Amino acid sequence: MQRPYTIIVSEVTVDGKLTLRKGRSSKEIMQYMDDEANRYLHEIRAKVDGIMVGAETIRTDNPFLTVRYVEGKNPTRIVPTSKANIPLDANILEKHAPTIIVTSNSAPQERVEALSKKVEVIKCGDEEVDLVEMMDTLYKKGIKSLMVEGGSTLNWNLLRLGLVDEVRLIHIPFIVGGEDTPTLVGGEGFYSFDDVIKLKLRAHFTRGSHLITEWEIKFES
Ligand SMILES: NC(=O)c1ccc[n+]([C@@H]2O[C@H](COP(=O)([O-])OP(=O)(O)OC[C@H]3O[C@@H](n4cnc5c(N)ncnc54)[C@H](OP(=O)(O)O)[C@@H]3O)[C@@H](O)[C@H]2O)c1
């Protein structure tokens, strides 16, 4: 199996939250990012072959996932959605950049056909999107480097499967609290310190008024 070099890039509050409440758009928090921090984010977008978010982020935030704060080419936008559940008026279906929807064999045929009229749709997995197969397929399609911009469910599944190489965080100087407010990584979580993902701090610096931290995943040898 081959896969792209994969970097999770996320804006997180000091208490590790991605949004103000469950179900709310991260755009509310991102509006407090200054231009320098936005340039940092968009510099990464301009360098990678692909940019991925989970389908819930498309349904909640309706992002464009394009390069805007710096000069550069737009990466291919990639969204896993097991039942091909992407609104047909989603911004990522517009022609600003190439888009690949990754779905499964369980997706209703009419949704697959409707999306296929607008963008490329590929199938990986039977009931749900098989993320390992997806990464292999993307690599073969020329996506050698990939950034993942959340949300917490996709982050968890990619991390637990060992499909992530780096985590880069733009720290937002807020504490929002809330027990079910999404954090950087959701899912079931690990039960043992043997299983937790170990990281090595590679860099920390400020961009504008924001602390940036860059972490490498330590793979067990
Ligand atoms: N601060 C930030 O940087 C940031 C960035 C992004 C998002 N967010 C926030 O995060 C929240 C959304 O996060 P979320 O955790 O609810 O959802 P998410 O991670 O964005 O999307 C999860 C969805 O992806 C689809 N999917 C298909 N196959 C999958 C697989 N194998 N593993 C994981 N997901 C798969 C599923 O949707 P289907 O049912 O369609 O299959 C699943 O429900 C929003 O509030 C958004 O604003 C914040």
The ligand as a Gaussian input file, in Angstrom:
#p B3LYP/6-31G(d) Opt

LIG

0 1
 N      -11.220000      24.291000      13.341000
 C      -10.942000      23.563000      12.286000
 O       -9.808000      23.574000      11.801000
 C      -12.010000      22.718000      11.647000
 C      -11.724000      22.100000      10.449000
 C      -12.691000      21.278000       9.865000
 C      -13.907000      21.081000      10.499000
 N      -14.166000      21.701000      11.656000
 C      -15.461000      21.474000      12.318000
 O      -15.606000      20.094000      12.602000
 C      -17.004000      19.759000      12.594000
 C      -17.208000      18.541000      11.722000
 O      -16.471000      17.480000      12.258000
 P      -17.111000      16.020000      12.363000
 O      -16.202000      15.225000      13.215000
 O      -18.545000      16.152000      12.766000
 O      -17.123000      15.483000      10.868000
 P      -15.978000      15.332000       9.728000
 O      -14.785000      14.659000      10.277000
 O      -15.818000      16.622000       9.010000
 O      -16.726000      14.349000       8.713000
 C      -17.026000      13.044000       9.102000
 C      -17.830000      12.416000       7.993000
 O      -16.990000      12.011000       6.919000
 C      -17.602000      10.912000       6.258000
 N      -16.760000       9.730000       6.182000
 C      -16.855000       8.780000       5.232000
 N      -16.021000       7.773000       5.467000
 C      -15.366000       8.074000       6.592000
 C      -14.381000       7.374000       7.314000
 N      -13.933000       6.191000       6.922000
 N      -13.931000       7.952000       8.435000
 C      -14.379000       9.167000       8.813000
 N      -15.321000       9.873000       8.172000
 C      -15.817000       9.313000       7.044000
 C      -18.840000      10.547000       7.087000
 O      -19.929000      11.214000       6.466000
 P      -20.980000      10.416000       5.527000
 O      -22.140000      10.140000       6.397000
 O      -21.262000      11.344000       4.408000
 O      -20.269000       9.175000       5.103000
 C      -18.546000      11.164000       8.423000
 O      -19.710000      11.464000       9.151000
 C      -17.742000      20.967000      12.050000
 O      -18.368000      21.629000      13.126000
 C      -16.645000      21.824000      11.457000
 O      -16.961000      23.213000      11.544000
 C      -13.245000      22.515000      12.240000

